Structures are given as structure tokens and as C-alpha cells.
Amino acid sequence: MKNITLAVEDEVLEQVKLVAAEQRTTVNAMVREFFATVATKRRAKDDARQALLKLAREAAGDMGGKKWNREALYDR
């Protein structure tokens, strides 16, 4: 585990300390949880994107021989 240094406004830190105390946790634990959540969401988005790209590559895209034209699509 790595240590990092953050710069936070005094007012903000005091408010966060109060929230941490109310939740019976620490500011450090709150920051770790936030970072883990950000990383997990990004991983989930990347996984979903890869699944969608795989589906697009593997899809046949067969229109059943139907030919579309502009007039038919726009009821002209």
C-alpha cells in the first residue's frame, strides 16, 4: 500500500472529520473507499465497452435481403 499526500482546505477537512466520526470511520478510510469506488466503476465501464465491441464484431448484421432506400425510410 502506498502513502499519498493531499492538500485540502481546512474547512473541508474539518467537515469531513465530523462526517468520519459520525460514521465511526477515518478520513483515510473514506478516501481509500472513494478511490476504490472510482477504480471499480472505471473497470466496469471498460468491461461493458469491451463486451459491446465484441458483440458488434461478432454480429452478422443480416437485414434479410431487404433493401432500404431514402423514400421508404422517410415515407416520401
C-alpha positions as CSV (number, residue, x, y, z in Angstrom):
1,M,0.0,0.0,0.0
2,K,1.3,3.5,-0.9
3,N,1.0,6.6,1.1
4,I,0.0,9.8,-0.6
5,T,-0.2,13.4,0.4
6,L,-3.3,15.5,-0.3
7,A,-3.9,19.2,0.1
8,V,-7.4,20.0,1.4
9,E,-8.9,23.3,2.6
10,D,-9.0,23.5,6.4
11,E,-12.8,24.0,6.4
12,V,-13.4,21.0,4.2
13,L,-11.1,18.7,6.3
14,E,-12.9,19.7,9.5
15,Q,-16.3,18.9,8.0
16,V,-15.0,15.6,6.6
17,K,-13.6,14.7,10.0
18,L,-17.0,15.3,11.6
19,V,-18.6,13.0,8.9
20,A,-16.0,10.4,9.5
21,A,-16.6,10.5,13.3
22,E,-20.4,10.2,12.8
23,Q,-19.8,7.1,10.6
24,R,-17.3,5.7,13.0
25,T,-14.5,5.6,10.4
26,T,-11.5,7.7,9.5
27,V,-10.8,10.2,6.8
28,N,-8.1,7.9,5.5
29,A,-10.7,5.0,5.2
30,M,-13.1,7.3,3.4
31,V,-10.5,8.4,0.9
32,R,-9.5,4.7,0.3
33,E,-13.1,3.7,-0.2
34,F,-13.7,6.6,-2.6
35,F,-10.6,5.7,-4.7
36,A,-11.7,2.0,-4.7
37,T,-15.2,3.1,-6.0
38,V,-13.7,5.2,-8.7
39,A,-11.5,2.3,-9.9
40,T,-14.3,-0.2,-9.7
41,K,-16.6,2.0,-11.8
42,R,-14.0,2.6,-14.4
43,R,-13.3,-1.2,-14.6
44,A,-17.0,-1.9,-15.0
45,K,-17.3,0.7,-17.8
46,D,-14.2,-0.7,-19.6
47,D,-15.6,-4.3,-19.3
48,A,-19.0,-3.1,-20.7
49,R,-17.3,-1.3,-23.5
50,Q,-15.3,-4.4,-24.4
51,A,-18.4,-6.6,-24.3
52,L,-20.2,-4.2,-26.6
53,L,-17.3,-4.1,-29.1
54,K,-17.1,-7.9,-29.1
55,L,-20.8,-8.1,-29.8
56,A,-20.5,-5.6,-32.7
57,R,-17.6,-7.6,-34.2
58,E,-19.5,-10.9,-33.9
59,A,-22.9,-9.6,-35.0
60,A,-23.9,-10.8,-38.5
61,G,-25.9,-7.6,-39.3
62,D,-28.1,-9.6,-41.7
63,M,-31.1,-7.5,-42.9
64,G,-32.7,-10.5,-44.5
65,G,-32.1,-9.3,-48.1
66,K,-34.3,-6.2,-47.7
67,K,-33.0,-3.1,-49.5
68,W,-33.7,0.2,-47.8
69,N,-33.9,3.5,-49.7
70,R,-34.4,7.0,-48.6
71,E,-38.0,7.3,-49.7
72,A,-39.1,4.1,-47.8
73,L,-37.3,5.2,-44.7
74,Y,-38.8,8.6,-44.6
75,D,-42.3,7.8,-46.1
76,R,-41.8,10.1,-49.1
